[in-house]
Amino acid sequence: MTAVSLDDTIRGVSGKHDRTLQANFADPVRANINWSDVESLLSSLGADISEGSGSRVRIALNGVRAVFHRPHPEKETDKGAVKSMRRYLSEAGVTP
């Protein structure tokens, strides 16, 4: 699958979504990205997001499916979750 930038995926995307995408791909890996911002980015990309059991969230984007856990009690993701989301976005063809 060919990687596309956020601008190629959605015209007129907000700067906040672009900043969230950049944060997911930043080096060194960040551990302070709000999960709600990640979900908002995914929704703006057209992802199908559904609730699983407990804190699980099922995501389908561009034919790629994954299950993530919402962070709790914190609202920010940890480094492991950011790495997983980075890998997922890349597999779905979304890169900065």
Sequence and secondary structure as in RCSB ss.txt:
>XXXX:A:sequence
MTAVSLDDTIRGVSGKHDRTLQANFADPVRANINWSDVESLLSSLGADISEGSGSRVRIALNGVRAVFHRPHPEK
ETDKGAVKSMRRYLSEAGVTP
>XXXX:A:secstr
   B HHHHSTT  HHHHHHHHHHT SS  S  BHHHHHHHHHHTT EEEE STTEEEEEETTEEEEEE   SSS
B  HHHHHHHHHHHHHTTB  
